[in-house]
Amino acid sequence: MTYAAQPIDGTSDDRAETSRGRPGGHTWRPMPRSRTYTYVIDQVDEHIVSGALRVGDRLPPEREFATLLGVGRGAVREAIRVLEAYGVVRTDPGPEGGTTLTSMPSEALTQVLRLHIGLANFPMADVIEARAMLERWSARLAARHGSADDLAAIEHELLQMENGRSDREAFNEHDTAFHVAIARASNNRLVADMTTALRDSIRSLVLESFHGHADWPALAEQLCADHRRVFEAIASGDESAAADAVEEHIRSAYATLGWGRA
């Protein structure tokens, strides 16, 4: 049975013809040897990479999917749970529901990075280097493309930080939101999602460092000054100054907070 030659989500024959014309011409292949849910994930991955599946397409119903791939329904259910955790699919209940391909890259990236950073699978120094590289580009692009609304969103978070220094939890939330707002102003979705995922993934570590710092008022003052320099460079459209300011801020914070965990 060649499932890809049929509309995956019950759409018209025209859609089916379009699906057949996508690169790769993938079909659902029964499992060639004894494997579990990983085979189901591999098959979905192949269909996505080939273009046979796109955001908005539905996977076959559980029973039919299991038959197509030659696996048990339990393997399909487990694969769907993993794909949901990855942010690749969404399952809606009810007779009109089903499992649909979706796109939640920043949320999925954040979850994966947070788990692996928590397990120390990435040295903190590597995380900081990645942040510096990505946020340089975010700041540069924000200075180039940022709209009035983008600048207002960035400045809002900065003002919240400046006016609420006594509350470390709130300060941390607005600090994170400040960097996320810059990423979104970059007008580059991939850069924005990767930057957002990295910054969100260390949110709890930053807060822990805030609580452990001996002189919080001085630290908050310095962080606000750093963020103010970043914002002013972006608002003035100075791409190089914005990139330099955000990297200097990241490296300074790294040194001050002592994130030296290997």
N, C-alpha and C positions, 0 to 999 in steps of 0.2 A: 504494500500500500504506500503510495506516494503522497504524504500529507501536504507537503509544500506546494503541490500542484493545485490544492484546493484553498479557498479563502480561509486563513487562520482564524479570523474573528467573525466569520459569517457574513462578510461583505460580498459585493457583487462579483460576477465572473470577470469583469474588467479589472478589478483589484487582483484577482487570482492571476490573470495574465501578466499584470505588472510585477507580481511577486515572482513569477517564473522568469521574468526578464532581469531580475536583480543579479548582481555579480555572484558567481559561485554556483547557482542553481541547486542549493542544498535541499536535501529531503531528510526526513526523520529516519534514522537508521537503527534497526534493532541492535541491542547490546551484543557484541561479538563474543564476550567472555564474561565470567562471573565478576561483576563489579556492582557497586551499590549506587547511592545517590550522586556520587561524583561523575558517573557517566551521564546522568541526566543533565547536570550542570555543564559538562563539556559539550553536549549536544546543543544546548541553548546558546552557549558561548559561540560555537561554530556558526549558528544561524545568525547571530547578531553581527559577528565579524564579516560574514559574507554579504550582509545586507538583506538576507531573507526575512529577518525580523527587525522591526523598527519600533520606536516608542509609539504606544497606542495599539499595537498588535496584541492579540490574545493568544496565549498558549492553549493547546487542545485541552478539553476536560480531562480530569485526572484519570478516569478509567481508560479513555481512548489513548491518552498520552502513554500510560503504562504499557498498553498493548503495542503501540507503535514502536516503543523502544525495547520491548521484551524484558521489562523489569516489573517488580511488584509495585503496587500502589503506594506502599510505605516509602519506597525509594523516591517516588515522585513527590510525595508530601514533604519528605525531608529536604529534597532539593529545592522545593519552592520556599521552604522556611529559610534556607541559606540565602537564596536569591533575594528574598525580602530583606534580610539583614544587610545585604550588599546594596540595597536601594535600587535593584534592577527591575523588580516586579512588584505589583500591588495586587492583593487578592480582595475582591469585593464579594460579600455574601449575597445569597438570594438567587432566585431563578434567572435574573438578568445579570448576575455577577459573573465572576470568572477571574482568571489570573492575567493581568495586563502588564505589558512592558511599560515601565515608567522611567523617569530620569530624576534622581536625587543625588547628584554627584557629591555636593559639598557635605550633605548629611552623612552619606556612606563613608566618604574619605575621613571625615572627622571621627567617626566611630572607630574605624580601623586604626587610624593613627593614635587615638587616645589609648586604645588597648595595648598597642605595641610599645608606645612610649612608657606606659605604666609598667609594662613588663621589662623595661630597659632593653628592648630589642634594638632601639635606635639610641646610640650615645647622644646625650644632650648637646654636646658640641656639634654633632652633625645636624641636629634639629635647628640649632641657632644659625649655622651656616646656610641651611636651606631657607630659613626665614629671611635672613639678610638678603639672599639672592632674589627670592620671590618678591619681598616687600620693596626692594629697590625698584623693580619693574612696576609694581602696583602704584607706587608713589609717582614714578615718572609718567606713567600712563594717565593717572588721575590728574596730574598737572596739565597734561596735554588735552585730555578729553572731558574732564570733570565739568558738569553743568552747574548752574546756580543751585539746583536742588541737591546735587551731590555735595557741593561745598557746605550747604546748610546742614545736611545730615552729619557731615564730619565735625563741623563746628559745634553742633548740638551736643555730641558726645564729649567733646573737649570741655565745653562749659559745664557739663554735669560733673566731670572730673574735678575741675577747678573749684566748683562750688560745693562739692560734697566729699572733701578729703578725709573727714573724720570716720566715714563708713568704708572700711576696707573692702567689704564684699561688693558694695555698690560701685566703688571706685574700680574694682577689677572688672565688673560687668561693663562699665562704660569704656574702660581701657580696651577690652576685647572688641566692643562695638565700634570704637574709633578705627581700629585697624581693619575691621570688616567693612566699614563704610568706605575706607580708602580703596580697598580691593574692589568693591562694587563699582566705584567711580572710574575704575581703570578701563571699563568698556571691553574687557577681554574676559570672557566667561571662564576659560580654563585657568588663567592666572588668578582670577578672583576666587574660584572654588578651591584651588590648591592653597592659596594664601589663607583663606577662611578656615580650611580644615586644619592647617598647621597651628594657627593662632588659637582656635577653639580647643585643639587637642592638649594644649599646655595650660589651659585656663585654671585648673585646680592647682597645678604646680606653682603658678604665679601667685595665686591667693595664699598658698602655704608659705611662700617666701615673704609675702607682705606681712603676714602675722608673725613671722619669725625675725623680722628686721628690728634691730635695736633702736633705730631712730626713724620711726614712721613719718613724722611731720616733715623731716628733711628729705626723706625719700620721695614723698608725695610731691613736695615742692619741685624737686628735680625732674620727676616724671612729667609733671604738668608743663614745665619749661621745655622739655624735649618735645612733647606733643605739640605745643604751641609753635615751635620752630618748624616742625613738619607741616602743620596746617598752613602756616603763613607762606611757606615755599610753594605748596600746592596751589593755594589761592592766588598767588602772584603769577602762576604759570611757569615757574622756574623749574624745569624738569631735573636738571643736574643737582640743584640745591635740595630739592625734595628727596631725591634718591639718596644723597649723601646724609641728609638729616635723619632719615628713617634708619639707615644702617648704623649711624653713630648711636642713635637711641637704643637699638637692639643690642649692640655690643656693650654699650655702657650698662644697660640693665642686666645683661648676662654677668658682667663682672661684679656689679654692686650686689646682686642677689645671690651670687655664689652658686650658680647652677653648674656644678662640676661633676654631677653623677655620671659615671662611665656607662 
